[in-house]
Amino acid sequence: CDDGNPCTQDSCDAAVGGCLVVPLMEGDCEDGNACTVGDYCDATGTCASGGLETWAISDGSASGDDEIRDIVAMPDGGFIVVGYKYVGGNNDTNGWIVRLDTEGDVVWQETYGAAGDDKLYAVLLSPSNSAEVIAVGERNAGTEDGLTAQYPWALRVSTSTGDALGNSFLPSHKGRLISIGLIPESSQYVMAGVSENGSEDVGLMVRAKQSSNLSTAPWAKEVYAGSKQNPLKLRSVTALPNNRFFVAGEVTLSSANENYAQGYMGIVQNSADSPDVMSTLKTLIVGESLHDRFYAAAVNQAA
């Protein structure tokens, strides 16, 4: 006899004329969920989930400050992940991109940058060419006033080889880009991050053409949370219809001589008639403690 359960041992019981079912104490099974691995038979004769599959990515070097910051699924299978990798020196990092197959095995991996801290924070599949991705972050562009200067950075990369097809800075602002999204009606990109405005941080938004060349970006705008005295960091951006954008991140507020972070969400608009004008339409600041932040956000376009 067979009860159809891989976690039981079945046999015919002649004494009762029926099927005798005994739970197996161990063994492999499938729980029916394609997103779990290592499923096993427990003591009750039930298939227990082994949990989600995790992948460790390494090039075999004894590096230290390695981080993966974003991932995008490829239409032909597999994934592209981006982040940054420790490369020695004075705690220097390079931008890091890895192509994985569907099993999480490394197809190729490359580092990008030079001396200093070069980091990638987000990646997007090119809307016009699935053989390319656009990654954004920050790159060391030399020194300014004797200090290391970091500039917003965009990198266009081949998904088949990892070769850099385009590489550009935003020369008008120091800072970094942390998020990238697609503007559907134009097939252009919108990028968001942080601009170092003197001693304070302000939100930064950039609209880039399909070439992702930041030096020819149609506009780069600073976004304020009501006041330049409230440092703002944008970590997520989503394009909405009619030249509107939903942004999220954190704003620093002050109370009783103490600075604290609160989650920030806002809707900003770039006027089609006056492209140099960026206005904030709605703002929401949320938090209950001294360190509340938004790292990612999504928009329900159907609502």
Salt bridges, closest charged atoms under 4 A:
ASP59 OD1 - LYS85 NZ 3.37
ASP66 OD2 - LYS85 NZ 3.11
GLU67 OE1 - ARG69 NH1 3.75
ASP76 OD1 - ARG99 NH2 3.31
GLU132 OE2 - ARG156 NH1 3.29
GLU144 OE2 - LYS174 NZ 3.34
GLU222 OE2 - HIS173 NE2 3.92
GLU250 OE1 - ARG235 NH1 2.55
GLU250 OE1 - ARG293 NE 2.78
ASP276 OD1 - LYS221 NZ 3.54
